[in-house]
Amino acid sequence: MWRLRSLVILGVLIGALILGAAVAYGSWWWNATIRVESVKIHTAWSVVDDPDGADNYHTLIVVELPKDAEAEVEETVKAETVLLWRDFSLECRRDGIPAKVGYFVKPLEGADGNQVEVWVTTDDRRELGRAAGSVNQAIKLEILIPATC
């Protein structure tokens, strides 16, 4: 009887861990949320060779948009600075809003990683762009946001 009870308890604990991991993944798959017109986009980055050291880095993210596109930073995590800039060479298009997204990942005390991966997704996790680079290097993406001005 105690074996059955132990198995049930173990099963519940494993289920809770799996559910907790799924919830954590769902909440932390991005670093900043930006609303561009009616679409929310999410910027994200990871120092690939220091996966547990997110607190050891600060990232400046610059999102350049056409002058006519309405945009607002809705949320960021503490390791982010997000700036919205207007690029007068970009124009709203019928098939979407072009944007340039630049990342600069700076190491803080205790950081030892060098390889950086960056990406932008929509609210439904559709990837709009991905790139790789290094810490202390500007990493740029050109994306098309599925919205109209």
N, C-alpha and C positions, 0 to 999 in steps of 0.2 A: 504494500500500500504506500509506504513512504517513497518507493522508487517512482511510482506513478505520479505522486504529488510533486516530487522533485522534477520530473520531466515536464509537468504542466507549468511549474514555476519557471523553469529554464526556457520553455517555449514562449511564455509571456514576456520574459526579459529580452529575449532575442527579438521578438516582434516589436517591443518598445524601442529597442535600439535601431532597428531598421526604419521604423516610422520616424523616429527622431532625426535620423540621417536624411531621410527624404524631405522632411520639413526644413531642416537646416539648409540643404541644397537648394530648395525652392526659394528660400529667403535671401541667400547670399550668392547668387550666381552673377551679380552685377555689383558695381561700385558706385555708380551714379545713375539717376533717372532724369531724363530731359524730355519735356513735352515739346514737340515740334508740330505746330498746328494741332491736329487731333490725334497724333500718334505719339506714344511714349517709346523712346529709345533708351537703351541701357548701355552704358560704357562699362567695360571690365578690363582688368589686367591681372597678370599673375607673373611673379618671378619664379620661373619654372624650376630653377635649381636651388630655390630656398622656399619651398611650398608652405612651410609653417612660419615664415618670417614676415607676414604681411604688415605687422606693426613696425617693422624695421625699414619701411619705405614710405615716401610721400610722393604722390603723383599729381602733376599738373596736367589737366586735360583741357585743350582748347578746341572748341567746336565752332567752325566757321560756316556760316549760313548765308543765303541770299538776303539782300536788304529787305525784301517783302515777306519773309517767313517769320511768323510769330513763334517765339520759343521762350521757354522758361526752365531753369534748373529746379526740379521738384525735390530731389533728395540726393544726398551724398553721404558716404561714410567718412569717418574722421581723417582718413589718410588721403583725402582728395581735395584739390582745388579745381573747380570747373569754371571756365570762362566761356561766355558766348561772344563771338565776334561776328561782324558783318564783312563779307567778302563781296565787293561790288562786281567782281568778275563772274560770280555765280548767279544764275537766274533760275527761277522756278520753272519747272517743265510740266508737261501734261502727264508724264509717267512718274513723277516724283520730285522731291526736293533734293538737289545735290548738296552734299556737305563734305567738308574736310575735317577730319578729327585727328588731332595731334596729341601724343602722350609723351611726357617726360618723367620717367621714374627715377627718383633721387634716393640714394641709400641714406639711412640714418645710422646712428650708432648701433652696432650689433649686426648690421647687414653683411651678408657674405655672398649673395647671389649675383649673377651677371646676366643670365638669359631671361628676356621678358617676352611674354606673349600678350597681345592686346586684341580686343574684338568689340564689335557693336552688334546688339541684337534688338529686335522689337519686343513688345510686351509678350507676344506669343512665342518668344525664343527663336524667331527666324533670324539667322545670322545675316547681317548686312555687310560685314567685312571683317577681316582678320589679318594680322601682320605679326612679325616677330622682330626683335632687335635686342639691344643691350641696355643695361642700367646706364644712366647718364648720357643717353643718346635720344634724339628726337625720333619718334616712330610715328609715321603718318599713314592714315587711311583715307581713301576717297570712297564715299558711299552714296547711295541713292535711297532716301527715306520715302516709304510708300505713302505719301500725302501730297496734297496740293495747296498752294498759297491762295 
